């Protein structure tokens, strides 16, 4: 019965991992993975958004600013697609 429960150590690791995912500022490499964009496209969009912060040789992207900018490209639902229907 004792084996069914996860050790407390791993339970404490989950909030740490979530915190890392919710960072306010992220590096390009992290942003490329999160947003599934190429380095070039990410640089272009982040620059247009004004979300880039340069500290010495480190470049960070502010996620809040970048996410707000990406919302401009959101297309509203049309309701036309019905999975499997071919009209």
C-alpha positions as CSV (number, residue, x, y, z in Angstrom):
1,X,0.0,0.0,0.0
2,X,2.9,2.4,0.8
3,X,4.3,1.9,-2.7
4,X,1.2,3.6,-4.3
5,X,2.1,7.0,-3.1
6,X,4.8,9.2,-4.7
7,X,7.6,10.3,-2.4
8,X,7.3,13.9,-1.1
9,X,10.5,14.9,-2.8
10,X,9.0,14.5,-6.2
11,X,5.8,16.2,-5.1
12,X,7.9,19.3,-4.3
13,X,9.6,19.2,-7.7
14,X,6.3,19.8,-9.5
15,X,5.8,23.5,-8.4
16,X,9.4,24.2,-9.2
17,X,8.9,22.9,-12.8
18,X,5.7,24.9,-13.1
19,X,7.4,28.0,-12.0
20,X,10.1,27.5,-14.6
21,X,7.4,27.2,-17.3
22,X,5.7,30.4,-16.1
23,X,8.8,32.6,-16.1
24,X,8.1,36.2,-17.1
25,X,11.3,36.5,-19.1
26,X,12.6,33.7,-21.2
27,X,15.6,33.2,-23.5
28,X,15.3,32.6,-27.3
29,X,16.0,28.9,-27.0
30,X,13.1,28.5,-24.5
31,X,10.8,30.7,-26.6
32,X,11.5,28.6,-29.7
33,X,10.3,25.5,-28.0
34,X,7.3,27.1,-26.2
35,X,6.0,28.9,-29.3
36,X,7.2,26.4,-32.0
37,X,8.7,29.1,-34.1
38,X,12.0,29.3,-35.9
39,X,14.7,31.6,-34.5
40,X,14.4,34.1,-37.3
41,X,10.6,34.3,-37.1
42,X,10.7,34.6,-33.3
43,X,13.3,37.4,-33.4
44,X,11.1,39.2,-36.0
45,X,7.9,38.9,-33.9
46,X,9.5,39.7,-30.6
47,X,11.2,42.7,-32.0
48,X,7.9,44.0,-33.5
49,X,6.2,43.4,-30.2
50,X,8.8,45.3,-28.3
51,X,9.3,42.3,-26.0
52,X,13.1,42.0,-26.3
53,X,15.3,42.9,-23.3
54,X,19.1,42.9,-23.7
55,X,21.3,42.6,-20.7
56,X,24.9,42.5,-21.6
57,X,25.1,39.5,-24.0
58,X,21.9,38.0,-22.7
59,X,18.7,38.5,-24.7
60,X,15.4,37.9,-22.9
61,X,11.8,38.0,-24.2
62,X,9.0,39.2,-22.0
63,X,6.2,36.6,-22.3
64,X,3.4,38.9,-21.3
65,X,4.2,41.5,-23.9
66,X,4.9,38.8,-26.5
67,X,1.6,36.9,-25.8
68,X,-0.4,40.1,-26.0
69,X,1.2,40.8,-29.4
70,X,0.5,37.3,-30.7
71,X,-3.2,37.8,-29.9
72,X,-3.4,40.2,-32.8
73,X,-3.0,37.2,-35.1
74,X,-5.8,35.2,-33.5
75,X,-8.5,34.3,-36.1
76,X,-12.1,34.0,-34.8
77,X,-13.8,30.6,-35.2
78,X,-15.9,30.3,-38.3
79,X,-17.7,27.1,-37.4
80,X,-17.4,25.9,-41.0
81,X,-15.1,22.9,-40.4
82,X,-16.8,19.8,-39.2
83,X,-14.4,17.0,-38.7
84,X,-15.0,14.3,-41.4
85,X,-17.6,16.3,-43.5
86,X,-16.6,17.0,-47.0
87,X,-18.8,19.6,-48.5
